[in-house]
Structure formats: C-alpha cells, structure tokens
C-alpha cells in the first residue's frame, strides 16, 4: 500500500554519452509507473515497492558511472498534492484500452477460439500491467474491468456454452472417504474452472478419480459425481465458482496455495479481482486446448502446469497453510 500524501523522489544523473544505460533506466522507470518531473527526476507514491524500484534503478545508475539520490517528502499543501496526483492519472490509458476492448468484442463472432482467447489474454495482460501502476484508482478502472468481464462472458458464451448458473445456500462440508474411487462427470472440452476442478479432485480429493466428459449435462449417469453444470452435485454457489466450492466442501480452502489458485480461476471464469498469473495461465490453457482434442490428455498436460503453480505458490510467503 502507498501513502497517498507521502512521496519518494529519485534524482539521478547519467552521462549523455551512455545512451544505452540512460534508455534502459528510463524504460524501467516508465514501466514502474514513475512520473517524470523533469529529466532525471522521478516521483512515485511512497511504498515499499516504490523504494525497491528506485533503489534498483539507483544501482543501475551507479553501475553506469552516474549518481542517484532517493528522497522522501510530503506534499506541501493541497494544491501541490493535487498536482502530484494528477501526474498519475491513467484515464487516457484506460480510454485507449477500453476502445480496443469494444473493438474486440465486436469481432468475437468472427474469430476462432484460439485467436479469440489469444486476443483476450493480450488485453487481460495489458489491463493487469495498467492496474499495477494505477496508484489512485477510480471509476475508469471499474468500467474497464467490467468491460473485460463482459468480453470474457461473451467468449465463454460462444466457446464454453452451458456455463452453470450460481445456486444459493451454504456449502456443506463433505467426507472425503465417500468420494474415493468415484467417476466424476463434467462437460466435455473443458475450460479453466473444469480443468482446475478436475486437477483439484484428483490431486487432493480422490486420487483414483476417473473422469467422464459429457456432451450434454443431461447425459450424466446417476452414479457419477457431477461438477460444473446446472444440477451437478458441485457447481457455482453464490459468488464462488466450482473450484472454490470443491475446495470449501472438502476443507481445502485453508491451504493458501489452493486459495490463490482459486482466486485465479475465479477471475478467469467470472471476472473480479485481477490476478497477475491469470493471463499467462489462460494463454497456456488456450494453446493446450487447441492442440489436444482428448480431454483426458488435456487434463494431464494442464495438471502439470497446475502442479507447478501450486508448488510456486507454496514457496511464496504465506503460501502453505
């Protein structure tokens, strides 16, 4: 979190002859969202992240034979504070991205799934990068996040029909022993929530699970455990997607690495809070889905990705429960 009234300033000087270093430092500072007050003088809202950015670039400056100083200061008065905040107005950036989102939405019906998902992933990455440097978010950010959710809903409506409607009520705890060696059924040609849910089932709930990929939900045998379709035993409940419902049902949501994956699945399936890894995971899923028509093999390949992501999350502070 940044302090909205306290700032950090980087004052640096690198010889004009060292154009490569100057360009590298400028690009890094621009990517961090730093605002330029003048040549060699940059400012960011004060935070641990801002200090880390400026410290890193100060080292780059020193390595290039230049000098750098990091200074903390408060806005002198409301007028100066407002002027500094305006330097970080991302409104025009959001407007440009919103226009591209609208143009993309109008072409979805003409694109095949691979290209549509690729373009959506690129737009999601752009939005994630913009959100990361939007230190004073407002209505524009809310609007474009809503627009992206609309685009993804349109994508899923075309390429992943029969998405479940959320039910209401409490999520009851389940006894894992009752779900050992079962056949689990969901819609064929799975997308994010179904793949992640199947991975969760086999990895943490029922290691001997067999999966049945249904052409239509009505084809689900009574003996199978259905998931992620209307009428299934496990499906969307309230604001939670199927992955999150399964995790809560079997007490797995206490595992913070699983909860992190759940947040990513939630964002990719129904929108909400952006997750940094979401765009990359969606791109991998799109490619795997295009290459693999066999759903069991698709699950196997994506399970390796989810295993790696789970291990990575466990390495982060607070990763494991």
Order of alpha helices (4+ residues) and beta strands (2+ residues): beta-alpha-beta-beta-alpha-beta-alpha-alpha-alpha-alpha-beta-alpha-beta-beta-alpha-alpha-alpha-alpha
